Amino acid sequence: MITILENIMELAFLLIFISSAIYCRHLKLTKWKRRLSKGEMTMYIITSIALPMYAITYFILLLGT
């Protein structure tokens, strides 16, 4: 039962990661068309930093196990 819940949790993290990458891409395309609002720019900066950090951390943890 615990392994099933862990797999569901990993799948949820993967979905969050993919949707964040798509949203970051959307903001990047919007940035080319018009100036981003303060909220959009904040989200763009946060996702641009968080996505590579999460990927690197996940990769390091994967190598460690």
N, C-alpha and C positions, 0 to 999 in steps of 0.2 A: 504494500500500500504506500509506503514512504517513497519507494523508487518511482512510482507512478506520479506522485505529487511533485517530486523533484523534476521529473521530465516535463510536467505541465508548467512548472515554474521556469525552467530553461526555455521552453517554447514561448512563454509570455515575454521573457526578456528579449528573445530573438525578434518577436513581433514589434516590441517597443523600439528596438534598435533599427529595424527596417523602416518603420513609420517615421522615426526621427530623421533618418537619412533622406527619405522622400520629402519631408517637410523642409529640411535644410535646402534641398535642391529647388523646391518651390520658391523659397525665400530668395535664393540666389537668382532665379529667373525673374522674379518680381523686382529685385534690386536693379536689374538691367533696364527694366521698363520705366520705373519711377523710383522716387526716393522712399525708403522705408520709414515707417513711423518709429517712434522710440521703442514701443513694445516689440515690433517686428525685428528691429535691429538688435534688441536685447536677446530675443529668441535665436536669431541668426548667429550671434556670437557664442551664446551658450551651447547650442547644438554643434557648432563648428569646433568647439573645444572638447565637449563631452564625448562625442562619437569616437574620435581617435583615441582618447584616453581610455574609454571603455574597451575598445577593440584591443589595445595594447595590453591592458590589465587582464583581459580574458585570455589572451594568447599566452601571457606569462603564466597564469594559473593553469592553463591547459598543459603547458610544458612541464610544470612542476609536479603534476600528478601522474 
